């Protein structure tokens, strides 16, 4: 929370400072005398640039929010698939369930302790988690059904293990497809151009406050876009909650006899 407030303050303070600096720079270059037609032209430019700038921010913000929500859904889907495999292995047979459940328990631990924070640092999935997934997959493939019930359970576990693999790939793509420098160039350029176009308005207290409010709100939106662009790190870090709850559920199970 503290880190989020700190980074947010940097974004908001930075956009306010940038906005006022551009405004006063343009005032200094153009002088203090401005004719009416200049103000009309500046207002027209501000309106058009603001509309395009707002549209860009709105589209990118909506995209990042959608990706953030998709990751939450994908994480829950993956955890549910792992849970299905774990408990289906228990229904398959006492002897056959041991290797499958062990690998899945290790997989959950690696995802929580290593892969999740690693995604925020390297933008890549953990090879160790892939190895645990592969071991569980091999253990399921090695099952030899002795009756229709076991055959159905094996088929269901194979479907679920494929879903886990698919969900993992989607989790990685969420952070790998991060915002490019082109967006930040367009966003900062919009702030600068809008601030420059305010030069025809005198530096009265109320005008300065309004210009600062424009910079502050733009900073808030840019901060939120930045925060949601990487859901594996602060300030908008998404917890692996479904995996944590599954780990607790497995730990609460009675020991096998």
Secondary structure, DSSP 8 states (H G I E B T S, - for coil): -HHHHHHHHHHHHHHHHHHHHHHHHHHHHH-S---HHHHHHHHHHHHHHHHHHHHHHHHHHHHHHHHHHHHHHHHHHHHHHHHHHHHHHHHH-HHHHHHHHHHHHHHHHHIIIIIHHHHHHHSS--HHHHHHHHHHHHHHHT----SHHHHHHHHHHHHHHHHHHHHHHHHHHHHHS---HHHHHHHHHHHHHHHHGGGGS---HHHHHHHHHHHHHHHHHHHHHHHHH-TTSTTS----HHHHHHHHHHHTS----
